[in-house]
Amino acid sequence: MPVKNQSVIVTGASSGIGAAVAKRFAKEAYDLLLLGRNEIRLKEVQAECKLTTQKVEILAFDLAEITKFRDAIKHKLSELSSPTILINNAGLYYQGLLEETPDEVWATQFQINLLSAVQLTKILWPIFKKNNKGSVVNISSTLGLKPIANSGAYSAIKAAMVNWTQSLAQEGGAYNIRANCICPGIVDTPIHSFHTLAAEQKKDATTQMAKYQLLSEIGQPTDIAEATYFLASELSRFTTGSTLNVDGGINIK
């Protein structure tokens, strides 16, 4: 049965996994607050979500400046039903050798991939505590569990997100606030350079990447969206502090 009178906040909602997550919750009639940098694409996702749910607010800004938008976020939330779910999905991927990775890249990776999630969660946490109800799903990465060369900043910070999720779960349990983490593998989203290749080139690239998966294919944003819906919703009411790999088996191959 569709859910009413609850709202979901999704970061990185203008494309890829975030857009798929927004549409999945829209199907269940949740109110939505969609955050992202690209206002044009946010409006496109908003229009699609409004086909299945009524209230969809958007706010376009760079998560590097989230502290400047606290009041704007709270104002948008006041237009919606009580927030009960937060999906920290936004992220940037960077590859580079240790000696070739500037400190500024580490700082940016930390801000976008972890600290902005912490800052947004701090805005929602008092509301969750007051209502004695909340669910946080953090989108990490299999690289946070099993790093590869040339991904030190990204992998380390995604590993921190896994650990932080467990701390959140411990803090939130007494207030009926759950926190869980998803570690996607290779998914066809704009975070990967192959996403925008010409059709034949993309097919060749994804065919090569599929060889690393036990299931012999790369993932789609909807695969992560379904797992996110499960962990965020009452379907997993007795699950907190968990880390779910949705990766085609790449983490154990």
C-alpha atoms as an extended CHARMM CRD file, in Angstrom:
* protein
*
       253  EXT
         1         1  MET       CA              0.0000000000        0.0000000000        0.0000000000  PROA      1               0.0000000000
         2         2  PRO       CA              1.3840000000        3.4560000000       -0.8960000000  PROA      2               0.0000000000
         3         3  VAL       CA              2.8820000000        5.4300000000        1.9620000000  PROA      3               0.0000000000
         4         4  LYS       CA              1.4390000000        8.8210000000        2.8320000000  PROA      4               0.0000000000
         5         5  ASN       CA              2.3900000000       11.6680000000        5.1450000000  PROA      5               0.0000000000
         6         6  GLN       CA              6.0890000000       10.8640000000        5.1230000000  PROA      6               0.0000000000
         7         7  SER       CA              8.8960000000       12.5080000000        3.2020000000  PROA      7               0.0000000000
         8         8  VAL       CA             12.2420000000       11.3520000000        1.8620000000  PROA      8               0.0000000000
         9         9  ILE       CA             15.3580000000       13.4640000000        1.2510000000  PROA      9               0.0000000000
        10        10  VAL       CA             17.6770000000       12.2900000000       -1.5330000000  PROA      10              0.0000000000
        11        11  THR       CA             21.0560000000       13.8180000000       -2.3910000000  PROA      11              0.0000000000
        12        12  GLY       CA             22.6180000000       13.5240000000       -5.8210000000  PROA      12              0.0000000000
        13        13  ALA       CA             19.0710000000       13.1960000000       -7.1290000000  PROA      13              0.0000000000
        14        14  SER       CA             19.5480000000       14.7580000000      -10.5470000000  PROA      14              0.0000000000
        15        15  SER       CA             20.8630000000       11.6050000000      -12.2330000000  PROA      15              0.0000000000
        16        16  GLY       CA             22.0240000000        8.0250000000      -11.8180000000  PROA      16              0.0000000000
        17        17  ILE       CA             21.3110000000        6.2390000000       -8.5680000000  PROA      17              0.0000000000
        18        18  GLY       CA             19.8000000000        9.3020000000       -6.8860000000  PROA      18              0.0000000000
        19        19  ALA       CA             17.2580000000        9.8300000000       -9.6590000000  PROA      19              0.0000000000
        20        20  ALA       CA             16.3250000000        6.1390000000       -9.6290000000  PROA      20              0.0000000000
        21        21  VAL       CA             15.9060000000        6.2270000000       -5.8370000000  PROA      21              0.0000000000
        22        22  ALA       CA             13.6660000000        9.2980000000       -6.0700000000  PROA      22              0.0000000000
        23        23  LYS       CA             11.4200000000        7.6330000000       -8.6390000000  PROA      23              0.0000000000
        24        24  ARG       CA             11.2240000000        4.4530000000       -6.5490000000  PROA      24              0.0000000000
        25        25  PHE       CA              9.9740000000        6.3190000000       -3.5000000000  PROA      25              0.0000000000
        26        26  ALA       CA              7.6320000000        8.4220000000       -5.6300000000  PROA      26              0.0000000000
        27        27  LYS       CA              5.8940000000        5.2070000000       -6.6750000000  PROA      27              0.0000000000
        28        28  GLU       CA              5.0400000000        4.6500000000       -3.0200000000  PROA      28              0.0000000000
        29        29  ALA       CA              3.5630000000        8.1680000000       -2.6880000000  PROA      29              0.0000000000
        30        30  TYR       CA              6.2420000000        9.5720000000       -0.3940000000  PROA      30              0.0000000000
        31        31  ASP       CA              6.7950000000       13.3200000000       -0.4210000000  PROA      31              0.0000000000
        32        32  LEU       CA             10.2550000000       14.1160000000       -1.7640000000  PROA      32              0.0000000000
        33        33  LEU       CA             12.9900000000       16.6920000000       -1.3210000000  PROA      33              0.0000000000
        34        34  LEU       CA             15.5380000000       16.2420000000       -4.0930000000  PROA      34              0.0000000000
        35        35  LEU       CA             18.9810000000       17.8120000000       -3.7140000000  PROA      35              0.0000000000
        36        36  GLY       CA             21.6050000000       18.1390000000       -6.4390000000  PROA      36              0.0000000000
        37        37  ARG       CA             23.7850000000       20.5480000000       -8.3620000000  PROA      37              0.0000000000
        38        38  ASN       CA             22.0290000000       20.5130000000      -11.7280000000  PROA      38              0.0000000000
        39        39  GLU       CA             18.7360000000       22.3840000000      -11.4920000000  PROA      39              0.0000000000
        40        40  ILE       CA             17.6330000000       21.5180000000      -15.0250000000  PROA      40              0.0000000000
        41        41  ARG       CA             18.0120000000       17.7980000000      -14.4520000000  PROA      41              0.0000000000
        42        42  LEU       CA             16.4700000000       18.0780000000      -10.9780000000  PROA      42              0.0000000000
        43        43  LYS       CA             13.3860000000       19.5930000000      -12.5860000000  PROA      43              0.0000000000
        44        44  GLU       CA             13.2520000000       16.7110000000      -15.0510000000  PROA      44              0.0000000000
        45        45  VAL       CA             13.3940000000       14.1630000000      -12.2260000000  PROA      45              0.0000000000
        46        46  GLN       CA             10.8210000000       16.2070000000      -10.3070000000  PROA      46              0.0000000000
        47        47  ALA       CA              8.4300000000       16.0500000000      -13.2640000000  PROA      47              0.0000000000
        48        48  GLU       CA              8.8150000000       12.2700000000      -13.5200000000  PROA      48              0.0000000000
        49        49  CYS       CA              8.2490000000       11.8260000000       -9.7960000000  PROA      49              0.0000000000
        50        50  LYS       CA              5.1110000000       13.9380000000       -9.9070000000  PROA      50              0.0000000000
        51        51  LEU       CA              3.5430000000       11.3270000000      -12.1660000000  PROA      51              0.0000000000
        52        52  THR       CA              3.1790000000        9.0860000000       -9.1190000000  PROA      52              0.0000000000
        53        53  THR       CA              3.3140000000       11.3750000000       -6.0710000000  PROA      53              0.0000000000
        54        54  GLN       CA              2.0470000000       14.8690000000       -5.3380000000  PROA      54              0.0000000000
        55        55  LYS       CA              4.6800000000       16.7610000000       -3.3780000000  PROA      55              0.0000000000
        56        56  VAL       CA              8.1870000000       16.9770000000       -4.8210000000  PROA      56              0.0000000000
        57        57  GLU       CA             10.4650000000       19.8440000000       -3.8210000000  PROA      57              0.0000000000
        58        58  ILE       CA             13.9050000000       20.4620000000       -5.3160000000  PROA      58              0.0000000000
        59        59  LEU       CA             16.8920000000       22.4870000000       -4.2080000000  PROA      59              0.0000000000
        60        60  ALA       CA             19.9230000000       22.9570000000       -6.4350000000  PROA      60              0.0000000000
        61        61  PHE       CA             23.2820000000       23.7100000000       -4.8020000000  PROA      61              0.0000000000
        62        62  ASP       CA             26.7860000000       22.3360000000       -4.4030000000  PROA      62              0.0000000000
        63        63  LEU       CA             27.1320000000       20.1380000000       -1.3190000000  PROA      63              0.0000000000
        64        64  ALA       CA             30.4950000000       21.7680000000       -0.7330000000  PROA      64              0.0000000000
        65        65  GLU       CA             28.4290000000       24.7610000000        0.4290000000  PROA      65              0.0000000000
        66        66  ILE       CA             25.7630000000       22.9020000000        2.3880000000  PROA      66              0.0000000000
        67        67  THR       CA             26.1920000000       25.0760000000        5.4760000000  PROA      67              0.0000000000
        68        68  LYS       CA             24.9690000000       28.0650000000        3.4510000000  PROA      68              0.0000000000
        69        69  PHE       CA             21.7640000000       26.2310000000        2.5850000000  PROA      69              0.0000000000
        70        70  ARG       CA             20.6710000000       24.9590000000        6.0070000000  PROA      70              0.0000000000
        71        71  ASP       CA             17.7940000000       27.4230000000        6.2310000000  PROA      71              0.0000000000
        72        72  ALA       CA             16.7240000000       26.7470000000        2.6570000000  PROA      72              0.0000000000
        73        73  ILE       CA             16.6730000000       23.0020000000        3.3450000000  PROA      73              0.0000000000
        74        74  LYS       CA             14.6070000000       23.4790000000        6.4930000000  PROA      74              0.0000000000
        75        75  HSD       CA             12.1930000000       25.7350000000        4.5920000000  PROA      75              0.0000000000
        76        76  LYS       CA             11.7280000000       23.1300000000        1.8640000000  PROA      76              0.0000000000
        77        77  LEU       CA             11.1230000000       20.4650000000        4.4960000000  PROA      77              0.0000000000
        78        78  SER       CA              8.4140000000       22.6210000000        6.0780000000  PROA      78              0.0000000000
        79        79  GLU       CA              6.4780000000       22.3480000000        2.7980000000  PROA      79              0.0000000000
        80        80  LEU       CA              6.3950000000       18.5500000000        3.0230000000  PROA      80              0.0000000000
        81        81  SER       CA              5.1450000000       15.8380000000        5.3360000000  PROA      81              0.0000000000
        82        82  SER       CA              7.2780000000       14.8570000000        8.3030000000  PROA      82              0.0000000000
        83        83  PRO       CA             10.7150000000       13.6690000000        7.1070000000  PROA      83              0.0000000000
        84        84  THR       CA             11.3820000000       10.0660000000        8.0270000000  PROA      84              0.0000000000
        85        85  ILE       CA             14.0090000000        8.9150000000        5.5130000000  PROA      85              0.0000000000
        86        86  LEU       CA             17.3480000000       10.3470000000        4.3850000000  PROA      86              0.0000000000
        87        87  ILE       CA             19.3200000000        8.9170000000        1.4860000000  PROA      87              0.0000000000
        88        88  ASN       CA             22.9190000000       10.1780000000        1.4160000000  PROA      88              0.0000000000
        89        89  ASN       CA             23.7770000000        9.2850000000       -2.1540000000  PROA      89              0.0000000000
        90        90  ALA       CA             25.7820000000       12.1620000000       -3.6690000000  PROA      90              0.0000000000
        91        91  GLY       CA             29.3840000000       11.3990000000       -4.4950000000  PROA      91              0.0000000000
        92        92  LEU       CA             32.3910000000       12.1550000000       -6.6600000000  PROA      92              0.0000000000
        93        93  TYR       CA             34.8320000000        9.5620000000       -7.9780000000  PROA      93              0.0000000000
        94        94  TYR       CA             38.5260000000       10.2400000000       -8.4460000000  PROA      94              0.0000000000
        95        95  GLN       CA             41.3790000000        8.0430000000       -9.6180000000  PROA      95              0.0000000000
        96        96  GLY       CA             45.0190000000        8.9430000000       -9.1630000000  PROA      96              0.0000000000
        97        97  LEU       CA             48.3110000000        7.7800000000       -7.7280000000  PROA      97              0.0000000000
        98        98  LEU       CA             49.1300000000        8.9250000000       -4.1950000000  PROA      98              0.0000000000
        99        99  GLU       CA             51.9430000000       11.2190000000       -5.3240000000  PROA      99              0.0000000000
       100       100  GLU       CA             49.7830000000       12.7050000000       -8.0800000000  PROA      100             0.0000000000
       101       101  THR       CA             46.6940000000       13.3630000000       -5.9630000000  PROA      101             0.0000000000
       102       102  PRO       CA             46.6670000000       16.9430000000       -4.6310000000  PROA      102             0.0000000000
       103       103  ASP       CA             45.5900000000       17.6190000000       -1.0780000000  PROA      103             0.0000000000
       104       104  GLU       CA             42.7050000000       19.6210000000       -2.5260000000  PROA      104             0.0000000000
       105       105  VAL       CA             41.3140000000       16.4370000000       -4.0910000000  PROA      105             0.0000000000
       106       106  TRP       CA             41.3740000000       14.6910000000       -0.7240000000  PROA      106             0.0000000000
       107       107  ALA       CA             39.5760000000       17.6640000000        0.8150000000  PROA      107             0.0000000000
       108       108  THR       CA             36.9190000000       17.6870000000       -1.9170000000  PROA      108             0.0000000000
       109       109  GLN       CA             36.4010000000       13.9310000000       -1.6920000000  PROA      109             0.0000000000
       110       110  PHE       CA             36.0080000000       14.2190000000        2.0700000000  PROA      110             0.0000000000
       111       111  GLN       CA             33.5380000000       17.1180000000        1.8380000000  PROA      111             0.0000000000
       112       112  ILE       CA             31.2920000000       15.6890000000       -0.8780000000  PROA      112             0.0000000000
       113       113  ASN       CA             31.5100000000       11.9740000000       -0.1260000000  PROA      113             0.0000000000
       114       114  LEU       CA             31.2830000000       12.1080000000        3.6560000000  PROA      114             0.0000000000
       115       115  LEU       CA             31.1420000000       15.4340000000        5.4760000000  PROA      115             0.0000000000
       116       116  SER       CA             28.1500000000       16.7470000000        3.5170000000  PROA      116             0.0000000000
       117       117  ALA       CA             26.2740000000       13.5820000000        4.4830000000  PROA      117             0.0000000000
       118       118  VAL       CA             27.1960000000       14.1630000000        8.1220000000  PROA      118             0.0000000000
       119       119  GLN       CA             26.0670000000       17.7950000000        7.9070000000  PROA      119             0.0000000000
       120       120  LEU       CA             22.7420000000       16.9280000000        6.2990000000  PROA      120             0.0000000000
       121       121  THR       CA             22.1030000000       14.1260000000        8.7690000000  PROA      121             0.0000000000
       122       122  LYS       CA             22.7090000000       16.5860000000       11.6170000000  PROA      122             0.0000000000
       123       123  ILE       CA             19.8990000000       18.7450000000       10.2150000000  PROA      123             0.0000000000
       124       124  LEU       CA             17.4700000000       15.8100000000       10.1490000000  PROA      124             0.0000000000
       125       125  TRP       CA             18.5890000000       14.0420000000       13.3390000000  PROA      125             0.0000000000
       126       126  PRO       CA             16.6910000000       16.2640000000       15.8300000000  PROA      126             0.0000000000
       127       127  ILE       CA             13.5060000000       15.8000000000       13.7980000000  PROA      127             0.0000000000
       128       128  PHE       CA             13.9580000000       12.0360000000       13.7310000000  PROA      128             0.0000000000
       129       129  LYS       CA             14.5860000000       11.9950000000       17.4830000000  PROA      129             0.0000000000
       130       130  LYS       CA             11.5490000000       14.1570000000       18.2180000000  PROA      130             0.0000000000
       131       131  ASN       CA              9.3140000000       11.9040000000       16.1250000000  PROA      131             0.0000000000
       132       132  ASN       CA             10.9520000000        8.7300000000       17.4390000000  PROA      132             0.0000000000
       133       133  LYS       CA             11.2450000000        7.5560000000       13.8390000000  PROA      133             0.0000000000
       134       134  GLY       CA             13.9160000000        7.7900000000       11.1880000000  PROA      134             0.0000000000
       135       135  SER       CA             15.8960000000        5.8480000000        8.6270000000  PROA      135             0.0000000000
       136       136  VAL       CA             19.2250000000        6.8140000000        7.0870000000  PROA      136             0.0000000000
       137       137  VAL       CA             20.7030000000        4.9700000000        4.1210000000  PROA      137             0.0000000000
       138       138  ASN       CA             24.2470000000        5.8710000000        3.1200000000  PROA      138             0.0000000000
       139       139  ILE       CA             25.4370000000        4.9460000000       -0.3500000000  PROA      139             0.0000000000
       140       140  SER       CA             29.0750000000        3.9010000000       -0.0170000000  PROA      140             0.0000000000
       141       141  SER       CA             30.9620000000        1.6570000000       -2.4480000000  PROA      141             0.0000000000
       142       142  THR       CA             32.5490000000       -1.7730000000       -2.6690000000  PROA      142             0.0000000000
       143       143  LEU       CA             35.8210000000        0.1810000000       -2.8460000000  PROA      143             0.0000000000
       144       144  GLY       CA             35.1220000000        1.1500000000        0.7500000000  PROA      144             0.0000000000
       145       145  LEU       CA             35.4340000000       -2.5330000000        1.6250000000  PROA      145             0.0000000000
       146       146  LYS       CA             37.9720000000       -3.7310000000       -0.9240000000  PROA      146             0.0000000000
       147       147  PRO       CA             40.0640000000       -0.8590000000       -2.3340000000  PROA      147             0.0000000000
       148       148  ILE       CA             42.0150000000       -0.9290000000       -5.5610000000  PROA      148             0.0000000000
       149       149  ALA       CA             45.1630000000        0.9300000000       -6.5760000000  PROA      149             0.0000000000
       150       150  ASN       CA             44.8460000000        4.5640000000       -7.6420000000  PROA      150             0.0000000000
       151       151  SER       CA             41.6500000000        5.1590000000       -5.6680000000  PROA      151             0.0000000000
       152       152  GLY       CA             43.0740000000        5.9950000000       -2.2510000000  PROA      152             0.0000000000
       153       153  ALA       CA             41.0380000000        9.0920000000       -1.4660000000  PROA      153             0.0000000000
       154       154  TYR       CA             37.7310000000        7.7220000000       -2.7130000000  PROA      154             0.0000000000
       155       155  SER       CA             38.1930000000        4.2740000000       -1.1570000000  PROA      155             0.0000000000
       156       156  ALA       CA             39.3310000000        5.5590000000        2.2310000000  PROA      156             0.0000000000
       157       157  ILE       CA             36.4680000000        8.0160000000        2.5340000000  PROA      157             0.0000000000
       158       158  LYS       CA             33.8940000000        5.4540000000        1.4240000000  PROA      158             0.0000000000
       159       159  ALA       CA             35.3010000000        3.1090000000        4.0760000000  PROA      159             0.0000000000
       160       160  ALA       CA             34.7670000000        5.8720000000        6.6170000000  PROA      160             0.0000000000
       161       161  MET       CA             31.1360000000        6.0980000000        5.5310000000  PROA      161             0.0000000000
       162       162  VAL       CA             30.6400000000        2.4020000000        6.2800000000  PROA      162             0.0000000000
       163       163  ASN       CA             32.0940000000        2.8620000000        9.7550000000  PROA      163             0.0000000000
       164       164  TRP       CA             30.1180000000        6.0580000000       10.3840000000  PROA      164             0.0000000000
       165       165  THR       CA             26.8960000000        4.2460000000        9.4590000000  PROA      165             0.0000000000
       166       166  GLN       CA             27.4970000000        1.8020000000       12.2910000000  PROA      166             0.0000000000
       167       167  SER       CA             28.0780000000        4.6550000000       14.7380000000  PROA      167             0.0000000000
       168       168  LEU       CA             24.8160000000        6.2630000000       13.6050000000  PROA      168             0.0000000000
       169       169  ALA       CA             22.9720000000        3.0140000000       14.1630000000  PROA      169             0.0000000000
       170       170  GLN       CA             24.3160000000        2.8080000000       17.7030000000  PROA      170             0.0000000000
       171       171  GLU       CA             23.3290000000        6.4010000000       18.4620000000  PROA      171             0.0000000000
       172       172  GLY       CA             19.9300000000        6.1400000000       16.8640000000  PROA      172             0.0000000000
       173       173  GLY       CA             18.6660000000        2.8390000000       18.2330000000  PROA      173             0.0000000000
       174       174  ALA       CA             17.2150000000        4.3450000000       21.4000000000  PROA      174             0.0000000000
       175       175  TYR       CA             15.1470000000        6.7560000000       19.2830000000  PROA      175             0.0000000000
       176       176  ASN       CA             13.9240000000        4.2170000000       16.7210000000  PROA      176             0.0000000000
       177       177  ILE       CA             16.3160000000        5.6680000000       14.1370000000  PROA      177             0.0000000000
       178       178  ARG       CA             17.8910000000        3.1020000000       11.8450000000  PROA      178             0.0000000000
       179       179  ALA       CA             21.0550000000        3.5610000000        9.7890000000  PROA      179             0.0000000000
       180       180  ASN       CA             22.2210000000        1.2250000000        7.0510000000  PROA      180             0.0000000000
       181       181  CYS       CA             24.7190000000        1.3000000000        4.2250000000  PROA      181             0.0000000000
       182       182  ILE       CA             24.7420000000        0.0800000000        0.6320000000  PROA      182             0.0000000000
       183       183  CYS       CA             27.9550000000       -0.6740000000       -1.2390000000  PROA      183             0.0000000000
       184       184  PRO       CA             27.2860000000       -0.6520000000       -4.9720000000  PROA      184             0.0000000000
       185       185  GLY       CA             29.7370000000       -2.1670000000       -7.4020000000  PROA      185             0.0000000000
       186       186  ILE       CA             30.0980000000       -0.9360000000      -10.9760000000  PROA      186             0.0000000000
       187       187  VAL       CA             26.8210000000        0.7160000000      -11.9330000000  PROA      187             0.0000000000
       188       188  ASP       CA             25.9720000000        2.4930000000      -15.1800000000  PROA      188             0.0000000000
       189       189  THR       CA             25.8580000000        6.0580000000      -13.8710000000  PROA      189             0.0000000000
       190       190  PRO       CA             27.5280000000        9.3930000000      -14.7570000000  PROA      190             0.0000000000
       191       191  ILE       CA             30.1490000000        8.8470000000      -12.0550000000  PROA      191             0.0000000000
       192       192  HSD       CA             31.8920000000        6.4900000000      -14.5190000000  PROA      192             0.0000000000
       193       193  SER       CA             33.5560000000        7.8150000000      -17.6690000000  PROA      193             0.0000000000
       194       194  PHE       CA             32.1190000000        5.0260000000      -19.8330000000  PROA      194             0.0000000000
       195       195  HSD       CA             28.5950000000        6.2880000000      -19.1780000000  PROA      195             0.0000000000
       196       196  THR       CA             28.8350000000        8.9920000000      -21.8490000000  PROA      196             0.0000000000
       197       197  LEU       CA             30.7300000000        7.0280000000      -24.5020000000  PROA      197             0.0000000000
       198       198  ALA       CA             29.2430000000        6.3940000000      -27.9170000000  PROA      198             0.0000000000
       199       199  ALA       CA             27.0710000000        3.2790000000      -28.0320000000  PROA      199             0.0000000000
       200       200  GLU       CA             29.6460000000        0.8710000000      -29.4900000000  PROA      200             0.0000000000
       201       201  GLN       CA             32.4640000000        2.1530000000      -27.2840000000  PROA      201             0.0000000000
       202       202  LYS       CA             30.2580000000        1.9210000000      -24.2090000000  PROA      202             0.0000000000
       203       203  LYS       CA             29.2750000000       -1.6230000000      -25.1160000000  PROA      203             0.0000000000
       204       204  ASP       CA             32.9310000000       -2.6250000000      -25.4010000000  PROA      204             0.0000000000
       205       205  ALA       CA             33.8090000000       -0.9560000000      -22.0820000000  PROA      205             0.0000000000
       206       206  THR       CA             30.9200000000       -2.4710000000      -20.1390000000  PROA      206             0.0000000000
       207       207  THR       CA             31.5640000000       -5.8990000000      -21.6720000000  PROA      207             0.0000000000
       208       208  GLN       CA             35.0800000000       -5.7730000000      -20.2700000000  PROA      208             0.0000000000
       209       209  MET       CA             33.8410000000       -4.6240000000      -16.8660000000  PROA      209             0.0000000000
       210       210  ALA       CA             31.1970000000       -7.3420000000      -16.7920000000  PROA      210             0.0000000000
       211       211  LYS       CA             33.9990000000       -9.9150000000      -16.6560000000  PROA      211             0.0000000000
       212       212  TYR       CA             34.7570000000       -8.7780000000      -13.1020000000  PROA      212             0.0000000000
       213       213  GLN       CA             31.2370000000       -9.6110000000      -11.9010000000  PROA      213             0.0000000000
       214       214  LEU       CA             30.0920000000      -13.0510000000      -10.8060000000  PROA      214             0.0000000000
       215       215  LEU       CA             26.7900000000      -12.2530000000      -12.5170000000  PROA      215             0.0000000000
       216       216  SER       CA             28.5840000000      -11.2100000000      -15.7340000000  PROA      216             0.0000000000
       217       217  GLU       CA             26.9510000000       -7.7960000000      -16.0470000000  PROA      217             0.0000000000
       218       218  ILE       CA             27.2790000000       -4.3440000000      -14.5480000000  PROA      218             0.0000000000
       219       219  GLY       CA             24.5190000000       -2.9020000000      -12.4110000000  PROA      219             0.0000000000
       220       220  GLN       CA             21.7710000000       -0.4390000000      -13.2390000000  PROA      220             0.0000000000
       221       221  PRO       CA             20.6210000000        2.4630000000      -11.0430000000  PROA      221             0.0000000000
       222       222  THR       CA             17.3260000000        0.6610000000      -10.4590000000  PROA      222             0.0000000000
       223       223  ASP       CA             19.2000000000       -2.2250000000       -8.8390000000  PROA      223             0.0000000000
       224       224  ILE       CA             20.5240000000        0.1240000000       -6.1890000000  PROA      224             0.0000000000
       225       225  ALA       CA             17.1840000000        1.9300000000       -5.9090000000  PROA      225             0.0000000000
       226       226  GLU       CA             15.3580000000       -1.2910000000       -5.0350000000  PROA      226             0.0000000000
       227       227  ALA       CA             17.9120000000       -2.1520000000       -2.3590000000  PROA      227             0.0000000000
       228       228  THR       CA             17.7170000000        1.3960000000       -1.0110000000  PROA      228             0.0000000000
       229       229  TYR       CA             13.9480000000        1.2510000000       -0.7820000000  PROA      229             0.0000000000
       230       230  PHE       CA             14.1660000000       -2.0180000000        1.1230000000  PROA      230             0.0000000000
       231       231  LEU       CA             16.6770000000       -0.7330000000        3.6750000000  PROA      231             0.0000000000
       232       232  ALA       CA             15.0030000000        2.6520000000        4.1270000000  PROA      232             0.0000000000
       233       233  SER       CA             11.4170000000        1.4680000000        4.4080000000  PROA      233             0.0000000000
       234       234  GLU       CA              9.5470000000       -0.5860000000        6.9620000000  PROA      234             0.0000000000
       235       235  LEU       CA             10.3800000000       -3.6900000000        4.9290000000  PROA      235             0.0000000000
       236       236  SER       CA             13.6190000000       -3.7720000000        6.9230000000  PROA      236             0.0000000000
       237       237  ARG       CA             12.2350000000       -2.4790000000       10.2200000000  PROA      237             0.0000000000
       238       238  PHE       CA             14.4770000000       -4.8520000000       12.2290000000  PROA      238             0.0000000000
       239       239  THR       CA             17.6650000000       -4.0350000000       10.3320000000  PROA      239             0.0000000000
       240       240  THR       CA             20.1610000000       -1.4050000000       11.4290000000  PROA      240             0.0000000000
       241       241  GLY       CA             23.9160000000       -1.0120000000       11.2390000000  PROA      241             0.0000000000
       242       242  SER       CA             24.0780000000       -3.2960000000        8.2130000000  PROA      242             0.0000000000
       243       243  THR       CA             26.2090000000       -3.0550000000        5.0840000000  PROA      243             0.0000000000
       244       244  LEU       CA             24.6180000000       -4.4950000000        1.9620000000  PROA      244             0.0000000000
       245       245  ASN       CA             26.7330000000       -5.2360000000       -1.0980000000  PROA      245             0.0000000000
       246       246  VAL       CA             24.8030000000       -4.7260000000       -4.3440000000  PROA      246             0.0000000000
       247       247  ASP       CA             27.6650000000       -5.4170000000       -6.7030000000  PROA      247             0.0000000000
       248       248  GLY       CA             27.0810000000       -8.4270000000       -8.9190000000  PROA      248             0.0000000000
       249       249  GLY       CA             29.5340000000      -10.3290000000       -6.7450000000  PROA      249             0.0000000000
       250       250  ILE       CA             32.5980000000       -8.2410000000       -7.6510000000  PROA      250             0.0000000000
       251       251  ASN       CA             33.6250000000       -7.9600000000       -4.0070000000  PROA      251             0.0000000000
       252       252  ILE       CA             34.2450000000      -11.7030000000       -3.6560000000  PROA      252             0.0000000000
       253       253  LYS       CA             35.4620000000      -12.5890000000       -7.1210000000  PROA      253             0.0000000000
